[in-house]
Amino acid sequence: MSTADKRYDTLVIRGATSKEVPREAAGCEVVAWSAGHAIAEAGALEAFVDALAGGECYRDMEAIATEAQRVLELSRQQRDHGWLSPSNEEKSNG
């Protein structure tokens, strides 16, 4: 099997009571994992970086720092609790 043929899937396990990570799933080796809501955590950060890379303008460095802090807080909330509901996300947007 070439490197291009390898497929990686993400498993999400609800209700795990152990800190032990399974080493095998569906007969395949588990080679990577993350605790918490890592996918939700990354969303806010990716959107912020995409906006910056896309040329979104902020009035000054202080505005960039303020937005970066807001995004970090949102990201941490989402890591701990998953994606926020739209009403909670609006509250986080200030």
C-alpha positions in Angstrom: 0.0 0.0 0.0 1.5 3.4 -1.0 1.4 6.4 1.3 -1.3 7.9 -0.9 -3.6 4.9 -0.3 -3.6 5.2 3.5 -6.8 6.5 4.9 -7.2 8.1 8.3 -10.6 8.3 10.1 -11.5 10.2 13.2 -13.3 8.4 16.0 -15.3 10.2 18.6 -16.1 8.2 21.7 -18.9 9.5 24.0 -19.1 8.5 27.6 -15.6 7.1 28.0 -14.9 6.4 31.7 -11.2 5.5 31.4 -8.2 7.6 30.5 -6.9 4.6 28.6 -6.9 5.1 24.8 -7.8 2.1 22.7 -4.9 0.9 20.7 -7.1 -0.8 18.1 -10.4 0.0 16.5 -12.3 -2.1 13.8 -9.2 -4.2 13.5 -6.9 -1.2 12.7 -4.2 0.4 14.8 -5.1 3.7 16.5 -2.1 6.0 15.8 -3.4 9.4 17.0 -6.0 10.9 19.3 -7.0 14.0 21.1 -8.9 14.6 24.3 -11.8 16.9 24.5 -13.4 18.7 21.5 -10.3 19.3 19.5 -12.2 19.7 16.2 -14.5 22.3 17.7 -11.5 24.0 19.3 -9.7 24.5 16.0 -12.7 26.0 14.2 -12.5 29.5 15.7 -8.7 29.6 15.3 -8.9 28.5 11.7 -11.6 31.2 10.9 -9.4 33.9 12.5 -6.3 32.9 10.6 -8.3 32.6 7.3 -9.6 36.1 7.8 -6.1 37.5 8.5 -4.6 35.6 5.5 -7.5 36.8 3.3 -6.7 40.4 4.0 -9.4 41.2 6.5 -8.5 44.7 7.8 -8.3 45.7 11.5 -7.9 49.3 12.4 -4.6 48.7 14.4 -2.6 46.1 16.2 -4.7 46.5 19.3 -7.8 45.5 17.4 -6.0 42.4 16.1 -4.9 41.5 19.7 -8.4 42.0 21.0 -9.9 39.8 18.3 -7.1 37.2 18.9 -7.9 37.1 22.6 -11.7 36.7 21.9 -11.0 33.9 19.5 -8.7 32.1 22.0 -11.4 32.3 24.6 -14.0 30.9 22.2 -11.6 28.2 21.1 -11.0 27.1 24.7 -14.7 27.1 25.5 -15.3 24.9 22.4 -12.5 22.6 23.4 -14.1 22.1 26.8 -17.8 22.0 25.7 -17.9 21.4 22.0 -19.5 23.7 19.4 -21.5 26.5 21.0 -25.1 27.0 20.2 -25.6 30.0 17.9 -27.0 32.1 20.8 -24.0 31.3 23.0 -21.6 32.0 20.1 -23.2 35.5 19.7 -22.5 36.2 23.4 -18.9 35.2 22.9 -18.7 37.6 19.9 -19.3 40.5 22.3 
